[in-house]
């Protein structure tokens, strides 16, 4: 199939249609507006539901309702909008309702700015809502990977009965790149959801009920342990990552999304100078790809986390490091996308200091 | 191996985004790798706008163009903003109808194109962008005009179909302007 040139937000919207989204509920925010704009035409044209809600809070609760009724549901937003949706995401996780959330990240905190950022890492992986829950989350580095992950996210959400988030920074939302939208094996139709509150008694003989309220602490503990079982399954099965030139690397970058693309150039430039650098590129943010670090060679002595934030994923690198490697961090924040030269300069300065 | 990094800049309404997009569409048709990124934000008609385009036979990593091989400037403020980014020996295309040439760096190849005037002579100021695009493809030899015509045919459909002939004419006029 030949490639088509598409804008990131529109490509992700189309991927959601291909992935089988029955309904979209959202509220506008830059830099993801082309996504709902595209769906506002194409969801009705494909006999699907598109609703622009009156707020992010309303939108995520519509996701809760439609997802609870058994539909494949999508919402999208950007950082401060995702913050507003956190209560609903906690309810979705607690009630085991599948949904897909696309987050096109911009600078924060607060309203912040509208330029690209990765400062939602903590919000994504720690959860901005209350309770012991996790959101399966992916961070693609290019549009092909983004559309593939979005299509895959719907069956994953159904499998785990849990929200799945695909997080990109604003640059990936705004850029155009060629993509193919071939039907992958991973795109599966949603089967009958026996748990869904479908409004009737069905063959079960009783109405399904969806709630996250457990007044008996022992019952809630049992429920939370059941949820934990799913998160453990994600930790086992869903760690996604790419190892780039790590086989002989003394220094290994850890970077995702657009930052990983910038870092790829820095790897090349430093290797041309004889510095043996590689990179671990996390694709899943939760679960954090610990397995990648176990695959590093003996000779690796330093890890440098690179982020478009002031060091959020770096905390996960610190947790898995356990004193083994020398750790370092470089980041830009507020919507600034660094140039490869800045990373190269940072490494050169660090090497000088060590010498 | 081909790799071209380009910044197109002008004021909102001059069609600078479209110029870059057309190049990325043409590259996609030829199965080359390409990335197009816009400046985005609280931008308005009359404010500055720019896009960055990379076309490569290799995988494109960092999408941001920090040191372009070519720079196309459609108005004077854009020259001031981007002139220093252009790599030494790079190609600088200026819309000489609106951009003053005095004091421009002498370590780059300068291609002044009287794009507004040429567009007006054709009959529509709005195609000044396609005049510049014609000059750009003629000098860089990145695409032949048929490749760009193909993109016109895809972009200008329905009510816009009438624009195909006008844009073709503008592209050819731009090519002629630099081949003299």
Interface residues (C-beta under 8 A of the other chain):
Chain A: X2 X3 X4 X5 X30 X31 X114 X115 X170 X171 X174 X175 X176 X177 X178 X258 X261 X262 X264 X265 X268 X337 X339 X340 X341
Chain B: X21 X24 X25 X27 X28 X31 X33 X34 X35 X36 X37 X38 X40 X41 X61 X62 X63 X64 X66
